[in-house]
Structure formats: C-alpha cells, structure tokens
Amino acid sequence: IIPFKIYERPKISWDQNIVKSEDGLKLITTVDGNCFIRNNRLQIEPVVTYQNVDYKTGNVEFVGSVLINQSVLDGFYIKSEGTIQIGQSVSKVRLESKGDVILKAGITGNGEGIIICEGDLYAKFIEGAKIVCHGNLFVEEAIMNSSIKVDKNIVVIGRRGEIIGGEVICGRSLRCKKFGNISSTKTKAVVGILPEKIELIEELRAKIESY
C-alpha cells in the first residue's frame, strides 16, 4: 500500500460579476473581460496583460483593455474594445482600439505600421506610420514621414516638438514647435476640416474627372 494524503476539494468562490445559472451547473459572467482563478477565487477583469505579443501569444483580440509590458513583434496585430498600452517602441504592427492608445515609447512603422483608435493617441514619437485617430493626438518629440488623420487636435510640444515630412490632417487645431524642414521631404498640413470630408472631396473629384 502506497501512503497517500486525502485532501479536501478546494472551495471556489467568485466575484460579484459572476453568477450561477438557474440549474446551478454553470457560472456566468455578467461583464466582458479576462476570466482567471487566483487563490481559489474566480475573478474577471476588464484588462488582459502580456509581456510581449509574438509567436507565443499570437495576435490579440480582446473585449477589454490590453496592456503590453514590453513590445509587439512585427507582423502582429492587437484589436481591443478598450485601451491599448505598450511599454516599448513598436514597428510594423497594426493596433486597433475602441478607446485610447498609449505608446510609452513610439512607433517606427517603416511605411507598414498602422494605428486606428476611436479615442486619443499618446506617443513619444511617430515615424513612417499611418495614423487614424478619432480623438486627439499627443506626441512628445516628433512626427516624421507619416500619414496622420485626426478628428480633433494635434499637439506636439515636447523638447523637439517637430513635424517633418508626410501629411497631417486634423479637424480642429495643430500645435507644434517646428513644422517642416528645408532639407527634408515635403510636409503638408490641412487644418480645420475632418479627414473623412477630405476623403469625400477627393472621391467626388475622382468621379468627376472620370466622366
């Protein structure tokens, strides 16, 4: 006979956002989020956290907010119903958020990085990226050689605070310390009209020219 210990079955409790089904056989969450067990307690949080997004995690699609402590590998995307926050710089990635996007470093997109957000976008720098932001854009250092479409305001007032190369369209106001550079590529800005109206005008012009 092999000696063994008899352990009691652990008692699982759960958060107030989790309820039993009528037949008592299921637990049902009343809110969307990330469900997990900690200390024999079933919990649900509206945020999911990863160290990195890469081949280990795959692409991320989540109904709440997404927190990335480090970075996102090139070629991967994140889709979030809440806020996306990334600790290190990113490159050829696609970020889509129904809330805000917070880049503690920035994005060097090399022409392939894309960010689409319904809320505000915060970044230290933006280079070679395509940005579609329906809120406000706040950049600490610089916007370089990028396509920027913002419904509200663009603010670039850090130490450098410059916009060089590419095209910038914003529906309200544009604020920066330096705009354009005589030795760099052309820098274009359209201020005071929504980007979607610019696109509509260009579409109508193309139709007229085709007749």
Secondary structure as UniProt FT lines:
FT   STRAND          13..14
FT   TURN            16..17
FT   STRAND          18..20
FT   TURN            22..23
FT   STRAND          27..29
FT   STRAND          34..38
FT   TURN            39..40
FT   STRAND          41..45
FT   STRAND          47..50
FT   TURN            55..57
FT   STRAND          60..62
FT   STRAND          65..68
FT   TURN            74..75
FT   STRAND          77..80
FT   STRAND          84..86
FT   STRAND          94..97
FT   STRAND          101..117
FT   STRAND          121..133
FT   STRAND          137..150
FT   STRAND          154..156
FT   STRAND          162..170
FT   STRAND          174..176
FT   STRAND          178..179
FT   TURN            182..183
FT   STRAND          187..191
FT   HELIX           195..210
//
